[in-house]
Amino acid sequence: MDETALLMEGSLTLTSTIFIHVQLLRESALFRQLTAPAITVYAHCDLPCGVYDPAQARIEAQSVKACIEKFHASDDAVFKQRAVAIKEDRSNLVKEHLWVLWTDYFKPNHFEAHPNLHVLFNEATKLAGAAGTKGTMDVAIADNLLAKIDEIAEIFWATKK
């Protein structure tokens, strides 16, 4: 007895019948061929964009500095709490953008040509961390972070020539 007859006599539910058809489709070679990836790619993100730019870290660091300045200019306790929370989030984003450049963009030949590059990244990520802008409300620390990012950017753009 075929599935239609079983369905008509009540031996199979509509859900069971649909399930059987989906299973048969998934097992077919044509389905596997149509759903298989055409090519496999590898990148630092889900999309192989190839876009790297220290400007992302700099924009977040500028936001950190602005939050610190606005914190000091305000007498509103709630506003100050928001400024601290945003500053901490932006500090984390600075570190993430720097880590992508450090670990994905820069290659061994870049580090050979610029021996201070590892130290710059280490210092910059620490300036964005708990001992830096994430953990302090000192504008001078934010300025130091921006200066380190600018040094990294200078090297970055030199590698693009």
Number of C-alpha atoms within 10 A of each C-alpha: 5 6 16 13 11 13 14 11 10 10 12 14 14 14 8 13 15 11 12 13 12 11 11 11 13 13 11 10 9 11 12 12 10 9 9 9 9 8 5 5 9 8 10 14 10 8 9 10 9 11 7 14 16 20 13 14 26 21 15 21 26 19 18 31 25 16 23 22 16 15 20 14 10 12 10 9 10 9 13 18 12 13 21 20 14 17 28 21 14 24 29 21 19 28 22 16 19 25 16 16 20 18 10 14 16 17 11 8 10 15 13 10 11 12 11 11 19 14 10 16 20 15 17 23 25 16 25 30 18 14 12 20 29 23 15 18 19 14 17 11 18 26 17 17 28 23 14 20 23 16 16 22 17 12 15 19 11 10 13 6 5
